[in-house]
Amino acid sequence: MDLIDQLRVFLRVADSGGFTSAADQLDLPRPTVSLAVQQLEERLGARLLHRTTRRVSLTADGQALHERARVLVADAEELVQQFRPPGEALSGRLRVDLPSRIARRLVAPALPGFFERHPAVELELGSSDRAVDLVHEGIDGALRVGEMPASSLVARPLGLLKLINCASPAYLARHGTPAVPADLARHRAVNYASPSSGHVAAWEWTEDGQLRALPMPGAVTVNNAEAYVACCLAGLGLIQIPAFDVREHLAAGELVVVLPAWPPPAMPVQWVYPHRRHLSRRVQAFGDWLAQLLAPHLGSLTHRPGTIKLTAATPTGTPA
């Protein structure tokens, strides 16, 4: 390996915290990764990593090299990009992470169209309801729903995701249909706990321009979007859900919209990626394609009835 490749391997080991995870992310044999770091240490005449059986950490020299190496690798990638023809076909591996329901219901069915445009790209698609650490896990880009906390990530706003309140006909037959928010005191919800924090969010709506929140009792609490919808279909309580996510159930009469005048506030949707001076053409192309795909399901960012502060990659109160 040349110096740039060795630095690239060193950065991945340092960011992921181990040789095995770095090897998986780089799609290289673990001995190759270990040898690259060893050769880099020999070339520089310095020990860069503290090695233990479970994890590696940076030495003082490793910390000094880390930021310099990041700049050098970014500069090298930018230089290569600069001399590639704009129309040259994209190739290589792309690692992205999406909320599970968006991945399954919207993105996966449309992926053949992406590969028709970029047949040489190899996509690793992660889908879960937990927050992922893009740098530590070697993720190139992720779709995040909810307000973004302060971070070093670059966020590209895509729009607002409309939410609705709904329940199954069986639930409403047993408990009645709430007509105003005050009726919620006599109802139950399928509660959703953030997979990242475990926090169970309250029922939320906007009234007189103000965000209202009410903790709801419930027989079941879930931390997965699939289970959230399934429990509602089973008649276990009310839920707040993106409208696109249950449109077939609504059309079939399996779910019914309730409290339509008091929906939860729409949530911002962002395409995020680690800060780099030059954005990878693969990441940019996937972000452009994703923005076009999601546009029919998102509202304008300029018209928003309220806000919800969230700190996870998927909303802590309502799964996407």
C-alpha positions as CSV (number, residue, x, y, z in Angstrom):
1,M,0.0,0.0,0.0
2,D,1.1,3.6,-0.6
3,L,1.1,6.2,2.2
4,I,-2.4,7.5,1.4
5,D,-3.9,4.0,1.5
6,Q,-2.1,3.3,4.8
7,L,-3.5,6.5,6.3
8,R,-7.0,5.6,5.1
9,V,-6.7,2.3,6.9
10,F,-5.3,3.9,10.0
11,L,-8.3,6.4,10.1
12,R,-10.8,3.6,9.7
13,V,-9.2,1.6,12.5
14,A,-9.1,4.7,14.8
15,D,-12.7,5.7,14.0
16,S,-14.2,2.2,14.3
17,G,-12.2,1.3,17.4
18,G,-10.8,-2.0,16.1
19,F,-9.1,-3.9,13.3
20,T,-11.9,-6.3,12.7
21,S,-14.6,-3.7,12.3
22,A,-12.2,-1.6,10.1
23,A,-11.6,-4.6,7.9
24,D,-15.3,-5.2,7.5
25,Q,-15.9,-1.6,6.6
26,L,-13.0,-1.5,4.1
27,D,-13.8,-4.9,2.7
28,L,-10.3,-6.0,3.4
29,P,-8.8,-9.1,5.2
30,R,-8.0,-8.3,8.8
31,P,-4.3,-9.3,8.4
32,T,-4.1,-6.7,5.5
33,V,-5.5,-4.0,7.8
34,S,-3.1,-4.9,10.7
35,L,-0.1,-5.0,8.3
36,A,-1.0,-1.6,6.8
37,V,-1.0,0.0,10.3
38,Q,2.2,-1.8,11.3
39,Q,3.9,-0.5,8.1
40,L,2.7,3.0,8.7
41,E,4.1,2.9,12.2
42,E,7.4,1.7,10.9
43,R,7.4,4.4,8.2
44,L,6.8,7.1,10.7
45,G,8.9,5.6,13.5
46,A,6.1,6.0,16.0
47,R,3.5,3.9,17.8
48,L,0.1,5.1,16.8
49,L,-2.3,2.8,18.6
50,H,-2.7,1.2,22.0
51,R,-3.9,-2.4,21.3
52,T,-6.0,-4.5,23.7
53,T,-7.9,-7.7,23.1
54,R,-11.2,-5.9,22.7
55,R,-10.4,-2.4,21.4
56,V,-7.7,-0.1,20.2
57,S,-7.1,3.6,21.1
58,L,-4.9,6.3,19.9
59,T,-1.5,7.1,21.4
60,A,-0.4,10.7,21.7
61,D,1.4,10.3,18.4
62,G,-1.7,8.7,16.9
63,Q,-3.9,11.6,18.1
64,A,-1.4,14.1,16.5
65,L,-1.5,12.2,13.2
66,H,-5.3,11.6,13.2
67,E,-6.5,15.1,12.1
68,R,-3.5,15.6,9.7
69,A,-4.2,12.2,8.1
70,R,-7.9,13.1,7.7
71,V,-6.9,16.3,5.8
72,L,-4.3,14.5,3.6
73,V,-6.8,11.7,2.7
74,A,-9.5,14.2,1.9
75,D,-7.1,16.2,-0.2
76,A,-6.0,13.1,-2.1
77,E,-9.6,12.1,-2.8
78,E,-10.5,15.6,-3.9
79,L,-7.5,15.7,-6.3
80,V,-8.7,12.4,-7.9
81,Q,-12.2,13.7,-8.2
82,Q,-11.1,16.9,-9.8
83,F,-9.6,15.1,-12.8
84,R,-12.4,12.7,-13.4
85,P,-14.8,13.6,-16.2
86,P,-18.2,14.8,-14.8
87,G,-20.0,12.1,-16.8
88,E,-17.8,9.2,-15.7
89,A,-19.8,6.3,-14.3
90,L,-19.8,6.0,-10.5
91,S,-18.4,2.8,-9.0
92,G,-17.4,1.5,-5.6
93,R,-19.0,0.7,-2.3
94,L,-21.6,3.0,-0.7
95,R,-22.7,2.4,2.9
96,V,-26.0,4.2,4.0
97,D,-28.4,3.8,6.9
98,L,-32.1,4.5,6.8
99,P,-35.1,4.2,9.2
100,S,-36.5,0.7,8.8
101,R,-40.0,1.5,7.5
102,I,-38.7,4.1,4.9
103,A,-36.1,1.6,3.8
104,R,-38.6,-1.2,3.4
105,R,-41.6,0.6,2.0
106,L,-40.1,3.4,-0.1
107,V,-36.4,2.9,-0.8
108,A,-36.0,-0.8,-1.4
109,P,-38.8,-1.1,-4.0
110,A,-37.2,1.9,-5.9
111,L,-33.6,0.7,-5.8
112,P,-33.7,-0.9,-9.3
113,G,-34.1,2.6,-10.7
114,F,-31.0,3.7,-8.8
115,F,-28.9,0.8,-10.1
116,E,-30.1,1.5,-13.7
117,R,-28.4,4.9,-13.4
118,H,-25.3,3.6,-11.4
119,P,-24.9,-0.1,-12.1
120,A,-21.3,-0.2,-10.8
121,V,-22.1,1.1,-7.3
122,E,-22.3,-1.5,-4.6
123,L,-24.8,-0.5,-1.9
124,E,-24.7,-1.6,1.7
125,L,-28.1,-0.6,3.1
126,G,-28.5,-0.6,6.8
127,S,-32.1,-0.2,8.2
128,S,-33.0,0.1,11.9
129,D,-34.7,2.4,14.3
130,R,-31.6,3.2,16.3
131,A,-29.2,6.1,16.0
132,V,-26.0,5.2,14.2
133,D,-22.6,6.8,14.7
134,L,-21.7,7.5,11.1
135,V,-18.0,8.0,11.8
136,H,-17.5,5.1,14.2
137,E,-19.5,2.6,12.0
138,G,-18.0,3.8,8.7
139,I,-21.4,5.0,7.3
140,D,-21.2,7.3,4.2
141,G,-24.6,8.8,4.6
142,A,-27.9,8.4,6.6
143,L,-31.5,9.6,6.5
144,R,-32.5,11.2,9.8
145,V,-36.0,12.1,10.8
146,G,-36.5,14.7,13.6
147,E,-34.6,17.8,14.8
148,M,-30.9,17.4,14.4
149,P,-28.8,17.9,17.6
150,A,-25.5,19.9,17.3
151,S,-22.9,17.7,15.7
152,S,-20.1,17.7,13.1
153,L,-22.4,16.1,10.5
154,V,-23.4,17.9,7.4
155,A,-27.2,17.9,7.0
156,R,-29.1,18.4,3.7
157,P,-32.8,19.2,4.5
158,L,-35.2,17.3,2.3
159,G,-38.6,18.4,3.7
160,L,-41.2,17.7,6.4
161,L,-42.8,14.3,7.1
162,K,-46.5,14.6,7.8
163,L,-47.9,12.5,10.7
164,I,-51.4,11.4,11.6
165,N,-53.2,9.8,14.5
166,C,-54.9,6.5,13.9
167,A,-56.4,3.4,15.5
168,S,-58.0,0.1,14.4
169,P,-61.8,-0.2,14.1
170,A,-61.7,-2.9,16.7
171,Y,-60.1,-0.6,19.2
172,L,-62.5,2.2,18.5
173,A,-65.5,-0.2,18.9
174,R,-64.3,-1.1,22.4
175,H,-63.1,2.4,23.6
176,G,-65.0,4.9,21.5
177,T,-63.6,7.4,19.0
178,P,-61.8,10.5,20.6
179,A,-63.4,13.7,19.3
180,V,-61.1,16.3,21.0
181,P,-57.7,16.0,22.8
182,A,-59.5,16.0,26.2
183,D,-60.9,12.6,25.3
184,L,-57.4,11.1,25.3
185,A,-57.6,10.7,29.1
186,R,-60.0,7.8,28.5
187,H,-57.8,6.1,25.9
188,R,-54.7,4.0,25.6
189,A,-51.8,4.2,23.2
190,V,-49.2,1.8,21.7
191,N,-46.2,3.5,23.2
192,Y,-42.9,3.8,21.4
193,A,-39.6,3.8,23.2
194,S,-36.5,5.2,21.5
195,P,-34.1,2.4,20.7
196,S,-31.2,4.7,21.5
197,S,-32.3,6.3,24.8
198,G,-35.2,4.1,25.9
199,H,-37.3,7.3,26.4
200,V,-41.0,6.7,25.9
201,A,-42.5,9.8,24.2
202,A,-45.8,11.4,25.1
203,W,-48.7,11.9,22.7
204,E,-48.2,15.2,20.9
205,W,-50.3,17.6,19.0
206,T,-50.4,21.3,18.2
207,E,-53.2,23.5,19.6
208,D,-53.5,27.3,19.4
209,G,-50.1,27.4,17.9
210,Q,-48.5,25.6,20.9
211,L,-47.0,22.1,21.1
212,R,-49.0,19.9,23.6
213,A,-47.8,16.7,25.1
214,L,-49.7,14.1,27.2
215,P,-48.2,10.8,28.6
216,M,-50.5,8.0,27.6
217,P,-51.2,4.7,29.4
218,G,-50.7,1.6,27.3
219,A,-50.6,-2.1,27.6
220,V,-47.6,-2.4,25.3
221,T,-44.4,-0.4,24.6
222,V,-42.3,-1.2,21.5
223,N,-39.0,0.1,20.1
224,N,-39.5,-1.1,16.6
225,A,-41.6,0.5,13.8
226,E,-42.9,-2.8,12.5
227,A,-44.2,-3.8,15.9
228,Y,-45.6,-0.3,16.5
229,V,-47.9,-0.6,13.4
230,A,-48.7,-4.3,14.1
231,C,-49.8,-3.6,17.6
232,C,-52.1,-0.9,16.4
233,L,-53.6,-3.2,13.8
234,A,-54.2,-5.7,16.6
235,G,-56.4,-3.1,18.4
236,L,-54.0,-2.4,21.3
237,G,-54.2,1.4,21.1
238,L,-53.8,4.7,19.3
239,I,-50.6,5.5,17.4
240,Q,-49.0,8.6,15.7
241,I,-47.4,7.6,12.4
242,P,-46.2,9.0,9.1
243,A,-49.1,9.1,6.7
244,F,-47.3,7.3,3.9
245,D,-46.6,4.4,6.3
246,V,-50.2,3.3,6.7
247,R,-52.0,4.4,3.6
248,E,-52.8,0.9,2.5
249,H,-54.2,0.1,5.9
250,L,-56.3,3.2,5.8
251,A,-57.6,2.4,2.3
252,A,-58.5,-1.1,3.3
253,G,-60.3,0.1,6.4
254,E,-57.9,-1.7,8.7
255,L,-57.0,1.6,10.4
256,V,-59.0,4.8,10.8
257,V,-57.7,8.4,11.2
258,V,-58.7,10.0,14.6
259,L,-58.4,13.5,15.8
260,P,-57.6,14.8,12.3
261,A,-57.7,18.4,13.5
262,W,-55.0,17.7,16.1
263,P,-52.2,15.9,14.3
264,P,-48.7,15.7,15.7
265,P,-46.2,18.3,14.3
266,A,-44.6,17.3,11.0
267,M,-40.9,16.2,11.4
268,P,-37.9,17.4,9.3
269,V,-36.1,14.9,7.2
270,Q,-32.4,15.3,6.5
271,W,-29.8,13.5,4.4
272,V,-26.6,13.6,6.6
273,Y,-23.0,12.7,6.1
274,P,-19.7,13.2,7.8
275,H,-18.0,16.5,7.2
276,R,-15.7,16.4,4.3
277,R,-14.3,19.2,2.2
278,H,-15.2,17.3,-0.9
279,L,-18.3,15.3,-1.0
280,S,-18.0,11.8,-2.5
281,R,-19.8,11.7,-5.9
282,R,-21.4,8.4,-4.7
283,V,-22.8,10.0,-1.6
284,Q,-24.0,13.0,-3.6
285,A,-25.7,10.9,-6.2
286,F,-27.5,8.8,-3.7
287,G,-28.6,11.9,-1.8
288,D,-30.0,13.4,-5.0
289,W,-31.8,10.2,-5.9
290,L,-33.2,9.9,-2.4
291,A,-34.4,13.5,-2.3
292,Q,-36.3,12.9,-5.6
293,L,-37.8,9.7,-4.4
294,L,-39.0,11.1,-1.1
295,A,-40.3,14.4,-2.5
296,P,-43.9,13.3,-3.1
297,H,-44.1,12.2,0.6
298,L,-42.6,15.3,2.1
299,G,-44.1,18.8,2.7
300,S,-42.3,22.1,2.3
301,L,-39.9,23.2,5.0
302,T,-41.5,26.7,5.0
303,H,-44.9,25.6,6.3
304,R,-44.6,23.9,9.6
305,P,-47.2,24.0,12.4
306,G,-44.9,23.2,15.3
307,T,-41.6,21.7,16.2
308,I,-40.4,18.7,18.1
309,K,-36.9,18.5,19.6
310,L,-35.3,15.1,18.9
311,T,-31.8,13.8,19.5
312,A,-31.8,10.4,17.7
313,A,-31.3,9.4,14.1
314,T,-35.0,8.3,14.1
315,P,-37.7,10.2,16.1
316,T,-37.9,9.3,19.8
317,G,-41.7,9.6,19.8
318,T,-42.9,8.4,16.4
319,P,-41.1,5.8,14.3
320,A,-40.5,6.5,10.6
